[in-house]
Amino acid sequence: MTFDPASALAEIKARDAYRWRRIVESPQDTRVVIDGLPRVNFCSNDYLGLANHPAVREAFRRGVDRWGVGSGASHLVCGHSAAHHALEEELAEFTGRPRALLFSTGYMANLGVVSALAGRGDTVFEDRLNHASLLDGGLLSGARFRRYRHADARALEAALAESRAETRLVVTDGVFSMDGDLAPLPELARVARDGRAWLMVDDAHGLGVLGAEGRGTLEHFGLGAPEVPVLVGTLGKALGTFGAFVAGSESLIDYLIQRARTYVYTTALPPAVAEATRVSLRLVREEPERRERLRCNVRRFRAGAASLGFGLGDLPGPIQPLVIGANADALEASRRLGERGFLVSAIRPPTVQAGTARLRITLSAAHSNEQIDGLLEALADAVPQEA
Ligand SMILES: Cc1ncc(COP(=O)(O)O)c(C=O)c1O
């Protein structure tokens, strides 16, 4: 029997799990036009408002004039431009590590790094709620794969204690992408060290946002390369552009250049993207007021949501999900918000666990007080509260 996509789709629809694309007709901003309708956007990862920043746009344009569009080849053939190289050096300096290595996406960075650092005979330990790319990297690696309870250093400790593997790699999100909470990095780092394991952190949602200087979840906790030797960051979220990097020691990066298959066997990013990212990184560093504004916006939203009786966890960052439960209810809440002019997508399984479909609300430094207050008003109408 051959696979029947039509009946698989019918089954997905029956579970209210069907997903579709909406067509965006404007640049990323707090106001977007989507499917022909104006909406105030509360679901982008453009946390600092850099995706459409004039200086970043200008750097991209200049990059195209200087480099053309395509990079032409993989980094190891003839695609590694001076723009890529300069960005790597700046990212290494920003993260306080000897070297950084660009990847074309965060998904590819995570697949490539985990599968290069662990293989048959090794064990990879991952938080249950890690991003799909980290989980997929663990599965792809061929190593023994153990998931530990979410954000639970004791569960990790117990799993490490049972392990006989010579090489052990502990992998976690810094800020969990669908829950908004932080990994308990100081405890995980201590447990990893005591358990003779490497610790790898994917700080896709912390970089640029957390810490006084925007160096992310590690800066927030006062940790550095000795505690977290493998650090992944993405460029398509707070930095507003596209791509990803891993930062670490000289030998780690040199090894990844040899062995990370998603680095070796793919075309390098367009150099103009690297040029644009160099400028957005400079803005991240030189304009801390963006982070301060984002913090104020998060505080304002949380205070308003609490006064409406919405239960939010202790979430310091821009991801503030409201867990609804059933898929159909989350879709309906998202639709009602849309009617009131707000774009907040419903996140459903398999992205999150069954029964925890949610509105993934994200704040940006670019939101105005009026936009946040408007969202709160709309939430009060659109999301039924339990009595
Ligand atoms: C935690 C985390 N890591 C990695 C990625 C993947 O990054 P990219 O979009 O650059 O592939 C994402 C989301 O996209 C993410 O949320």
The ligand as an SDF file (V2000), in Angstrom:
LIG
                    3D

 16 16  0  0  0  0  0  0  0  0999 V2000
   15.3260   27.5100   20.3300 C   0  0  0  0  0  0  0  0  0  0  0  0
   15.4350   27.5500   18.8440 C   0  0  0  0  0  0  0  0  0  0  0  0
   16.5320   27.0600   18.2530 N   0  0  0  0  0  0  0  0  0  0  0  0
   16.6660   27.0550   16.9170 C   0  0  0  0  0  0  0  0  0  0  0  0
   15.6900   27.5630   16.1030 C   0  0  0  0  0  0  0  0  0  0  0  0
   15.8890   27.4880   14.6310 C   0  0  0  0  0  0  0  0  0  0  0  0
   16.4970   28.6400   14.1650 O   0  0  0  0  0  0  0  0  0  0  0  0
   16.3170   29.0390   12.6180 P   0  0  0  0  0  0  0  0  0  0  0  0
   14.9530   29.6600   12.5170 O   0  0  0  0  0  0  0  0  0  0  0  0
   17.4290   29.9940   12.3590 O   0  0  0  0  0  0  0  0  0  0  0  0
   16.4110   27.7830   11.8390 O   0  0  0  0  0  0  0  0  0  0  0  0
   14.5280   28.1020   16.6770 C   0  0  0  0  0  0  0  0  0  0  0  0
   13.4190   28.6870   15.8950 C   0  0  0  0  0  0  0  0  0  0  0  0
   13.3660   28.9580   14.7680 O   0  0  0  0  0  0  0  0  0  0  0  0
   14.3920   28.1020   18.0770 C   0  0  0  0  0  0  0  0  0  0  0  0
   13.2880   28.5780   18.6480 O   0  0  0  0  0  0  0  0  0  0  0  0
  1  2  1  0
  2  3  1  0
  2 15  2  0
  3  4  2  0
  4  5  1  0
  5  6  1  0
  5 12  2  0
  6  7  1  0
  7  8  1  0
  8  9  2  0
  8 10  1  0
  8 11  1  0
 12 13  1  0
 12 15  1  0
 13 14  2  0
 15 16  1  0
M  END
$$$$
